[in-house]
Amino acid sequence: MIRILAALAFLMPAALLPAAAQANGCYINDGLGWVIAKATSQQRQVNGLGPVEMDPRLILAAEAQACDMAQKGFFDHAGSDGSTVMIRAKREGYRACLIAENIAMGQRNPRVTFDDWMKSPGHRRNILLKDVTQIGVAVVPKRGGKGPWYVMVLARPCE
């Protein structure tokens, strides 16, 4: 993984480099999120759409939901506090004019997760939303016999 991170360091701004993170006792594997973000941009380009770029605020919104689900043992788009993806993005300072969220749990790796999303009409529709320009992805590894949890937030900021 260190070789991958070193290679990515030349391609990304320092503020967006993938790294393992721990927030509120929740381990996040940011490197796996980049795999999904890259696959998303590639699939969008195959379908005649523009790529998406990672946004740190959307990453934090995705992490909030992934950690919430992992720590409290549930699987839902609504947070344990009743929050929506729009509310979670707003908490991180992101003002979205368009926002969508894909979640998954249990897939063995990011590629399988992305492939499953592309086979699901609703998830595929989110990935291929025409006006989406930014993305945030979080992956919380398996814990307590459950998971891993994947959260993808796709958005376009208000201008």
C-alpha positions, -999 to 999 in steps of 0.1 A, spaced: 0 0 0 29 24 7 41 21 -29 6 30 -42 4 60 -19 38 72 -30 28 69 -66 -4 88 -60 15 115 -42 28 127 -76 -7 129 -91 -28 146 -64 -27 178 -43 -13 171 -9 -46 180 8 -63 151 -10 -37 124 -6 -52 90 5 -42 78 39 -55 57 66 -74 78 90 -91 73 123 -120 96 133 -140 91 165 -126 56 170 -135 46 134 -108 34 110 -112 47 75 -93 32 46 -91 63 23 -69 45 -2 -98 22 -11 -120 52 -16 -97 65 -43 -102 31 -62 -139 38 -63 -135 74 -73 -113 65 -102 -137 38 -114 -165 63 -112 -147 88 -134 -137 61 -159 -173 48 -161 -186 83 -165 -162 90 -194 -172 57 -211 -208 71 -210 -199 105 -224 -199 123 -191 -172 144 -174 -150 129 -146 -156 136 -110 -129 150 -86 -126 142 -49 -137 169 -25 -125 168 11 -158 179 25 -177 152 6 -151 126 19 -159 138 54 -196 135 48 -191 99 35 -169 91 64 -195 103 89 -221 79 74 -198 50 70 -185 53 106 -220 58 120 -232 26 103 -201 6 114 -202 18 150 -239 15 155 -244 -17 135 -269 -6 109 -272 -1 72 -293 28 59 -291 61 40 -305 79 71 -279 85 98 -286 73 133 -295 109 141 -320 110 112 -296 130 90 -297 128 52 -268 130 28 -276 167 22 -275 174 59 -242 155 64 -226 174 35 -239 207 48 -223 199 83 -190 197 65 -194 231 48 -205 218 14 -234 236 -2 -249 212 -28 -273 220 -55 -273 183 -65 -264 154 -42 -267 116 -43 -254 88 -21 -246 51 -27 -240 28 2 -229 -9 3 -220 -34 29 -202 -67 28 -185 -67 -6 -150 -81 -5 -133 -51 -22 -140 -18 -38 -140 -31 -74 -168 -57 -65 -187 -29 -47 -185 -6 -78 -195 -34 -101 -225 -42 -79 -235 -5 -80 -233 -5 -118 -256 -35 -120 -282 -18 -98 -304 7 -117 -307 33 -88 -270 32 -79 -260 33 -116 -282 63 -121 -265 81 -93 -230 74 -107 -241 86 -141 -259 118 -130 -251 143 -158 -244 173 -136 -223 157 -109 -188 171 -107 -174 160 -73 -172 129 -52 -163 117 -17 -159 81 -8 -153 63 25 -146 27 33 -147 13 69 -131 -22 70 -149 -52 84 -153 -53 122 -172 -75 146 -181 -99 118 -199 -72 98 -189 -49 69 -170 -35 53 -191 -4 48 -188 17 16 -203 52 12 -201 73 -20 -214 108 -21 -217 125 -55 -225 161 -58 -224 194 -76 -218 225 -56 -241 256 -58 -223 284 -76 
